[in-house]
Structures are given as structure tokens and as C-alpha cells.
Amino acid sequence: MMSNPGKLCTWSSEPFRTPAVAIIFSLMLLGGAVISHAWAQSPVTVTLGSQSAGTPIPAGFLGLSFGMKTLLPDKDGGHFFSATNVPLVTLLRNIGIKHLRLGGTTVESPPSTPIPDPTDIDNLFAFVEAARIEKVIYSLRLLETAPYLHYAATNAALAKYIWAHYRSRLDLFAIGNEPDRRNVYDQDVSITNFATYLGKWREFAAAITNAVPAAKFAGPDAGSGNVYWTTQFADATKGQGSVQLITEHFYVGGAGRGKTAEQGLEAILSTNWIAANERLYERMALPVIAAGLPYRFTEASDHYSGGIPHASDTFAAALWALDFLHWWAAHGTSGVNFHNTQWVVNDVITLDLNRQLVANPKAYGLKAFALGGQGAEVPVTMNNSDGLNATAYAVWDGSQFYVTLINKEHGFGARDAQVTIDARDSGLASAAAIFLSAPQGDVATKGGVTIGGAAITNNALWAGNWSELPSATNGHYAVTVKFSSAAVVRLRTVPQPAPPRESR
């Protein structure tokens, strides 16, 4: 992993220097399996940095993305996004979703797709209220197949309506989607390259701000890994004030089409995907940050083109999603919206065989982040001399640590982790853990996944439980993180006594 103190877990063999909290992993390896019952220990040490050096995680960090066509009524006039869609409301509340982005290809393609009207928008924001969503990025159409369509005026009218009725829930407006995709924008009469895109984007943004002077924007929603359009947009709009957020799409494994389930599973759990994060951070995020703008992934997933069957929809994707969220939170992104196409295997929520809404295994990784990702990411340094396929992250919320431990060991020879938390000098009073697991540690499973011993359902509030860890022995707490699983450990500090009242 890339060395970037204060931002992520790094592998190091250097001695510790005044750690705030030391967490010692004693990894119990079965010595020879059949040959011997003795366990060998492979210690891995995780050290947390200072609470004051943390990267704050925004309240609306955890999100989903949907195509704009999901706002349109079905053949019976019903709406997917509706306060009356109780299964969807329950699922998103159970997962912990706080942000929605509406856009995707169907914001403008195929061009015959209707544009949502005020009734569709009313239903969306009624759903947002019911599901306790913090904010929404709402995308407006950019692509025009003919000049007489005048979508700039249409967008201005819709933006004015949204602003007047739902300003408190609106995050930002976006205009268009993946304008770098020639297979879509070949249909446009005026956009042929970045310069012509930027000119038209500015024209459309001006029409909106003429109608809503305080309107703010996100962009450019460039295709996965197309860093040039993203960084150029940031450079062209920096300092103008109307653009508040730079948005990128990132499907870490590229196209899923043509890849086998075995290839998908190995890729999803590979340390190579951490390296892919590092490359994109250096090529996209650092230039955007240098331009003085925040960034967000408004579309993210393991693979595009629908994902890989029996890989994108398995427990392996839950472990990856949890890792992905923490990694980027530690690197200062404003949030991640996992894209949810109706209905493909890499979705967070999907339909079962009875056409009922259910949580895909990936959703459990998002839930684990929702539980352990409130506060500020604390710098982490990790010593892992035996090369366990594991990562660790920590969050400080002002009174307690949440330490997320992800053990991606899988297959033959996979190793459990016996974790010892050294809390002797940290002021910690108690510890509890919640576990993300699948039956028999099967990363390829699609069923039986739990977090806190409970499933995520569409008809009842999630009922998972934290498990109190045994009392400390000489200031140490112990917890086992089995192979192909994850745990969030909550470390509570000693409550500070209230100051004495002044005598009168």
C-alpha cells in the first residue's frame, strides 16, 4: 500500500513512535493442519495515529446511484421512488444509505426517454424524506439530438421547481452524464470533444442560474478512469463558485463482460485493487484537490457492463466494498455512490426470484461502513511481516474509536486473525465487536450473510448486535477475526467526570 501518513493503513517494519493506541494482531496459523494441532503465531501490529489528525467523513458519505429512468412511473402509474414503497424505504434505512445520486446514462440516452416531471420529482423527494436520505444530486439533461429541443430551458424550469420545493434535501445539480462516451454523445449535434462539451455545459448552467441564482453544480461525471475530462473540468471551473464538487466514476475491475466467476472473485479480493485506488488517487484526486475542489464518486462498483455473475453478487463483494469505502474516506473523498442498475448482478439491492426487493451481499459491506464510519478516519500504520491479506482502518467520533478489520484470506490455507488490542495507555473503558460473516467463510456465497448475527431485510428493522469483548487483561482486549470475514471493534473511552458546580 502507498505510504501516505494520515490517510491510510500502510505496511511498515519501522519501530513505533508514541502510538495513541496499539492493536496487535496475533494471527493463529494451523501448524501443518493435519500434521500437528499446534498453532503458530504471525503477529501483525496496527497502530492508530492521533485523533486530531483524522479526515472527517461527511454525514452524506454513503450513497447509491440510480439511472434517471427510475423516477418515471411504471405501466400502472406507480413510482419506484415513493414513500409508499415500504420495502425500498426499509432496505435503504437498514443499510444506512444517506445520499442519492440520480443520473446515469438514462438521464439522456436513449434520447426518447421521457424527462421526469414535477409529479415524478415529488415522489422522489417524498421517498427521500421517508428513507431519511440526507442529500440528493439531481442530474439534468445535456445531450440534444436537435437544437430545437431547447433542453437548457427545460432544465431551468425543473431546477426552479426543485429549488422552490426541496432545497433542504438538494445537494447539487449535475448536467449530463459521461460526456466523454462517444457511443452516447455521437447522438449530440454539438458535443465532439472536451472544449465543445465545456461550452455547452456552461450555457446550460447559465440558464439554470438565471432561473435559480444560488444554484450550485457537480460535474463532470466522466466515465470510469477518464481522468483527463475530470481534471480538465476541475481546472476550468476552479474558483468560480458555482461548481462545488468534482464527480468521477470508478469501476475498479473495468468491464465484467467475458470474465469468469473465478477470475472475478480473485480480482475482487486481490491487493491489486488497492494499488488501483492509489493510481487513481494520484492521477485524478490530487489534481482536483490542488484545484481547491472536493471530489466524489457518483458511480462506483467492482465492474461495469453489469458485473460478473457469481462474483459481483457474492460475499467477496461485501468485503471489497467495505475496504473501498474506508480507503477512499481516508483519502478525503466527499462520498461514494454505488451504482444500482435495474437489475444487474453488481447491484447493492436487487430482486429475488419472486421479484421482491432484497439486499445483495455487497449491501452488508456498506452496512459495516455505516456502523464504523461515523466520525473522522484516523491515520493507521500496519506491520504485517507475514503478508496476511488484510486491511485495517480506524475512525474516531469524539468519544470512541471504531476499528474496522477486514480479513480477505480465502481458499486453501486461509488464516484467521486472533486480534489483541493494547489499550493500557489509551483511556479505554470497554470494547465490543460486530462481525460481518458468511457461512463457512465462503466468499462465493450469495446467501446466509449476516452482520451482527442478523440479515438485512425489507420488512423489519435490522436487529444485529454488538458483542461485548471479555474484560481487559493487563490492558489488552482480544477478538478473533476469522478468514473471509470482517469485524468492527468499538473502543469506548472512560467517561470524563462533569466539572464541579460553582458554590453560591
C-alpha positions, 0 to 999 in steps of 0.5 A: 500500500502507498505510504501516505501518513494520515490517510491510510493503513500502510505496511511498515517494519519501522519501530513505533513512535508514541502510538495513541493506541496499539492493536496487535494482531496475533494471527493463529496459523494451523501448524501443518493442519493435519500434521500437528494441532499446534498453532503458530503465531504471525503477529501483525501490529496496527497502530492508530495515529492521533485523533486530531489528525483524522479526515472527517467523513461527511454525514452524506458519505454513503450513497447509491446511484440510480439511472434517471429512468427510475423516477418515471412511473411504471405501466400502472402509474406507480413510482419506484421512488415513493414513500409508499414503497415500504420495502425500498424505504426499509432496505435503504434505512437498514443499510444506512444509505444517506445520499442519492445520486440520480443520473446515469446514462438514462438521464439522456440516452436513449434520447426518447426517454421521457424527462421526469416531471414535477409529479415524478420529482415529488415522489422522489423527494417524498421517498427521500424524506421517508428513507431519511436520505440526507442529500440528493444530486439531481442530474439534468439533461445535456445531450440534444439530438436537435437544437430545437429541443431547447433542453437548457430551458427545460432544465431551468424550469425543473431546477426552479421547481426543485429549488422552490420545493426541496432545497433542504434535501438538494445537494447539487445539480449535475448536467449530463452524464459521461460526456466523454462516451462517444457511443452516447454523445455521437447522438449530440449535434454539438458535443465532439470533444472536451472544449465543445462539451465545456461550452455547452455545459456552461450555457446550460448552467447559465440558464439554470442560474438565471432561473435559480441564482444560488444554484450550485453544480457537480460535474463532470461525471466522466466515465470510469478512469477518464481522468483527463475530462475530470481534471480538465473540468476541475481546472476550468471551473476552479474558483468560480463558485458555482461548481462545488464538487468534482464527480468521477466514476470508478469501476475498479475491475473495468468491464465484467463482460467475458470474465469468469466467476473465478477470475472475478472473485480473485480480482475482487479480493486481490491487493491489486485493487488497492494499488488501483485506488492509489493510481487513481488517487494520484492521477485524478484526486490530487489534481482536483484537490490542488484545484481547491475542489472536493471530489466524489464518486457518483458511480462506483462498483467492482465492474461495469457492463453489469458485473460478473455473475457469481462474483459481483453478487457474492460475499467477496463483494461485501468485503471489497466494498467495505475496504473501498469505502474506508480507503477512499474516506481516508483519502478525503473523498466527499462520498461514494455512490454505488451504482444500482442498475435495474437489475444487474448482478453488481447491484447493492439491492436487487430482486429475488426470484419472486421479484421482491426487493432484497439486499445483495451481499455487497449491501452488508459491506456498506452496512459495516461502513455505516456502523464504523464510519461515523466520525473522522478516519484516523491515520493507521500504520500496519506491520504485517511481516507475514503478508496476511491479506488484510486491511485495517482502518480506524475512525474516531467520533469524539468519544470512541474509536471504531476499528474496522478489520477486514480479513480477505484470506480465502481458499486453501490455507486461509488464516484467521486473525486472533486480534489483541488490542493494547489499550493500557495507555489509551483511556479505554473503558470497554470494547465490543465487536460486530462481525460481518460473516458468511457461512463457512467463510465462503466468499462465493456465497450469495446467501446466509450473510449476516452482520451482527448475527442478523440479515438485512431485510425489507420488512423489519428493522435490522436487529444485529448486535454488538458483542461485548469483548471479555474484560481487559487483561493487563490492558489488552482486549482480544477478538478473533477475526476469522478468514473471509470475514470482517469485524468492527471493534468499538473502543469506548473511552472512560467517561470524563467526570462533569466539572464541579458546580460553582458554590453560591 
